[in-house]
């Protein structure tokens, strides 16, 4: 038996932020990231709309990129003291992911982070609060997913938390917010959306409800992402919807080892963060080369390519798909390998065995279409470092 879960309500289009005025409740905590939502006036609009709904409001702000366990616990403490019946998060994937984890610790103060990192092990939520997610970027789709990524900086590991309990109750996609993204953010988040959709389509958990969402998202990304990065408003709006479709697909079909590797390499190198969407764009062609040795995966990559108008047998079409992904990355200034990105070779080789083990153990690995062990994962990541095609 499989499950398909989405938010209870989704609102989209210009002016959709105003739906906050219709929420029924007495107190809300708003979770937000850096200064952009304040600077562009969207945080004030959220606060004013909630107050117009008759709510008392507290703000937890300055959630950092790749939010930490410490930030999550600080937000949960505020919620435990204020006792909101609505949690509203606005911003990129980081504040929304952080707020999801805060929600669990608010409703269950005695639970541990170690318990939450076990996939689909969350306790029941919604006894104290419901959740509204308002994305400002067009990539993570956390506003419609059962996932949250929290970083343990002491270990240098990003942990994907997974449970349908943290699927938001309400998602608001107002394209006016997405118009504020700088070009690099639009590019990285857009490539993240592409990785989500492709991994969801070839996942072992894919099915008749997720496949159409994933294919439509892929088609829209290739059509609209280049103009979105350039700032075209219509393309920005369409990408905001495309990434949401991808999110609906992967929240239910799950992901694969592109994300497993990205989770375990994002915060581990001394040269600095490998930003998540950037990492996914870099790793995706190599993983497609690895997965196409699986006959079912090759067939599905072929279906993706033919949806994009490519002609030929499955292998030929898959080669074209890889080529087009790399063309997009090159257009956006995304390096082809970790070595080109600047990761030091001696540090990489020293950390490679542990990174590979952690990636194999990642929650996303189980739904990858081709199985992988520690040895093969090491070879794959090493190829990614040096920019070598995968032929094993």
BELURUR-V421933 format. One line per field, one symbol per residue. psi: psi as a letter, one per 30 degrees, with the letter a starting at -180 (. if undefined). burial: I if it has 24 or more other C-alpha atoms within 12 Angstrom, else O. Layout:
psi->???
burial->???
This chain:
psi->klkjkllekkkllkgfffffffkklfkkkkklbafefeeggeeeeeeeeeeffgkkkkkjlhklkikleeeeeeeeeeeeefilfkkkkkaaeeeeeeeeeeeefefifflleeeffkkhgklkagfellkkkjkflieegffglglkjkkjfefhkkjjkkkfegklekkjjjfeefffkleeeeeeeeeeeeeeeeeeeflfglaffeeeeeeeeeeeeeefeeeeefgkeeeeeeeeeefeeeeeeffffaaafeeeeeeffegfkfflkjkeeeeeeefeeeeeeefffkeeeeeeeeeeeeefgklaleeeeeeeeeeeeeeeeeeggklfleeefgkkeeeeeefeeeeeeeeefkffefgkfklkaeeeeeeeeeeeefhklkg.
burial->OOOIIIIOOIIIOOOIIIIIOOIOIOIIIIIIIIOIIIOOOIIOIIIOIIIOOOIIIIIIIIIIIIIIIOIIIIIIIIIIOIIIIIIIIIIIIIIIIIIIIIIIIIIIIOOOIOOIIOIOOIIOIOOIIIIIIIIIIIIIIIIIIIIIIIIIOOOIIIIIIIIIIIIIIIIIIIIIIIIIIOIIIIIIIIIIIIIIIIIIIIIIIIIOIIIIIIIIIIIIIIIIIIIIIOIIIIIIIIIIIIIIIIIIIIIIIIIIIIIIIIIIIIIIIOOOIIIIIIIIIIIIIIIIIIIIIIOOIIIIIIIIIIIIOOOOOIIOIIIIIIOIIIOIIOOIOIIIIIIOIOIOOOOIOOIIIIIIIIIIIIIIIIIIIIIIOOOIIIIIIIIIIIOOIIOO
